């Protein structure tokens, strides 16, 4: 018993030693900045100088800030369109990639590669595609007798252009859906066939329920990423034209590093955190009505 007690204490000590570095790193590089950000959100703070405490005044100023509401509206609209569209399209492509045909591994690689390319490189590529004069997209439209719009230069088309571009990076969703589809037992599809069901019955009664956990994962992560969109709009439009693509992350960046108002920028960051938290909690609360787990 004494030897077992010494062994247990030694294992516990080794465990704490192994996780100590990770805990220290979290406190210093994540927990510390989070705490500082919470403090700065309650202050009038520039990038340099001593912050002065103002309480909740930064949060109250947001209610009177039209650019705050514009950035929030643009970001929520972007997420509300791109996340469902990306989920539907990635599921459709995953079902195509799930076919047992020759060369399917090549097509899986091709569809996945865009999702791992640098965001800046992708943004520069799509700036060329959307160019109204010599962009590939408008050239293709001219071949069929259609005059393409000024895409990123038109306030009515700039945000839809970014929504269209977002579908370029759905490779990650395709892979997760594909993993879920390949985990579905073939016996369930055979049972539907025995009962006289066709492809629609298989999809509705087998595929959809069994991949609902994957869809839930893609929905939560998709919303979180969409609400934090920054690189694309920063490279392609800088929030223009006429603030039509003023995303929340870009407005936060402007306040922090262009206007040097770190207090207001920190308050914006915390509001975004609470928005993401509330949406995530709603999704988890409602998941029991449509997410089905195998028992």
NORHUKA-V100861 format. One record per run of one state. SS is the DSSP state (H for helix, E for strand, L for the rest). FROM is the first residue (numbers start at 1). TO is the last residue. If there is no record, write none. Layout:
{{SS,FROM,TO} {SS,FROM,TO}}
//
This chain:
{{L,1,1} {H,2,40} {L,41,42} {E,43,44} {L,45,45} {E,46,46} {L,47,51} {E,52,53} {L,54,56} {H,57,63} {L,64,65} {H,66,97} {L,98,103} {H,104,116} {L,117,118} {H,119,129} {L,130,135} {H,136,143} {L,144,150} {H,151,153} {L,154,157} {H,158,169} {L,170,170} {H,171,182} {L,183,185} {H,186,194} {L,195,198} {H,199,227} {L,228,230} {H,231,236} {L,237,247} {H,248,257} {L,258,260} {E,261,261} {H,262,289} {L,290,295}}
//
